Amino acid sequence: MRKEKIIQLFDSFKNMKVLIVGDAMIDAYMWGKIERQSPEAPVPVVEIEKHENRLGGAGNVARNIRSLGANPILCSVLGDDYKGKHLKELLEKEDLSTNGILTESGRKTTIKTRVISENKHQLRIDEEQVNYIQLEKDLLNLVYSNLLDVDVVILQDYNKGVLTPFVIESIIQKANKINIPTIVDPKTKNFRSYKNCTMFKPNLKEIKIGYNINLDENNISEISSVTKDLLQMINAKGILLTLSEKGVCMQTADNFTHTKAEKRNIIDVSGAGDTVISTAALCLAAKTDSVILSQFANLAGGLVCEKVGVVPIEKSLLLTSAMSYFTN
């Protein structure tokens, strides 16, 4: 891929609108140091030095889309608790619209708290509610009101209840009618509800559980066979399978490609999937070749793993990396 084409692709992002529907949450961090063990139990004592809250889940996808230069429109459902109010404040702080955010009475807003010391996760505490939302029709009305004006739809599923089977199937059906591509980051609970999406992006664990199959991650020919079957079952145009440190695979009706991960100093893999789907979504909207799409997504996911915590991809860093990768 020539440099001119890469620059043209990246420049096209700034004209794109991306609709993100899914589970938004708060990623909270407690940063500290460990200098002793607890006298009460065989566990380390972390002396907390700093607290930090960031947008997580579908909120982090919105951050990635914005960081890549496009315009994100986030639709989600939060609880009517203080964490929901704070999540809205985080969106406003990053100049992201809250117009697509609904509040459901009695619902708990998801917060994941990570305790970090020595650049490593020491502990994660999850506070969440995972039953399906009650505001399905209200959410769909919000989505439909934005659908005509976007270039691609991301369905970001964390099994926290926003994406119900009815919501999923309705959005995909509506988007297909008006030729808006849909790309899905699934979890196992709704795995088979995403039929007829444009691109399906599971990871290895999700494909094993959702497809109910034992899969040898070191056997690329076996992965090719499974993803081909999955492509037919989901009736998608592409399966983008992420393999962590082994890279990504792209399966279409007439082609299978495995792209190995670049060698990197991996510090933290949290949030990498958000970056992968964000990059893939913009490439999909730009009608990028599926193999090149998977290579861009692979580069982006690897780059954010070099930093601690959930962070969005830096567009300039991805551009530099892409220039080196595609032109050498």
Steps between C-alpha positions, in 0.01 A plus 500: 500500500653831391557790737256717307224242546570471873483878545183513290339233718590679823380832362164343414435421868434865584189503281348190658225461757494181704200379701605295803234301683586297807611481860668819622678485835757664723854366514630609840865479600673500836872554448740421782811324623562172679762495774368241743271204552186516710536361855137386478517283187761389240428794270697813406408839642459761226553855622276703269654816361252597229139439392386534139175439308486444124232414247480126446314248286305666222617831647859404426401409145362855467835631627686293240275619218553861608875448534513366143337821381142386438177607670358244748132482598459287812167339590480317831295452817634590846364469849350791691782482755792732573725289273265562209515873565878484519521308173304778331745750650789300353333512158452876526858545617621333181256702288292192416125540467265361765195530274502127437516405868188369674453458875308203637349527847643254750777381271864482609767663282798273439834597651819294477762599756858394433769517767834558327850492640837453328324539163296184563143420597494381858122471534177581314165568668182500290173665605234432239152392404473262204128439451349635178384863490131590510538799265539300179253703292632833628854395413393387152324832439825680587699273271257537210502879533876497435529211258443686173787737571783254577759306299524189718342348812700333778316260732719480810386217728642443848212284628378786723146499361477793258514282189201268528420253220209724393721812492776318311277346236298820450809717446664258256178461303445877480863571408496238226188655347677833455842351414685611813774248593495349848798366691460297818719446806307208654487323831384145542149570636366646174747325270239361262282811494733689266395331176522711184748754640772618263802407712525285812800545733525231770814409691620144549320445831173636363511282190570191712212562741254663260552240230533221759817356351848399612740691282879461482629855483828376352329323210435768238332260258255400775431867575436559130247216490318619812483865392370395158219306668433793733485738203222291349316461831506874575452586131756779527732632231805464722624341822781691670636262764748644750760260638673719760878463465453282191344782297172498307323294234266628230252261343282599205301288257799452270808568712666424835800696628699475822698809598756450776532753780789743490765450767427745780559570866156387619405663829120490514249338262189664650313711247683355199178353361338846509786639293489210254129540427524880478778481242326220311170694496656806336681284246172320430321832445780600263444175304857390571606155379421246775858376537639853527221580748613210721863614478413856606289367788783268605749788508266721702419232758868426555594865548257562788628187678829684554330732750350443844123520532226550245615770258389603148731458202699806394430568133849635430660194661285262297576694181876477564471129577291438187750688283778277627297178476353543153791667322796291624 
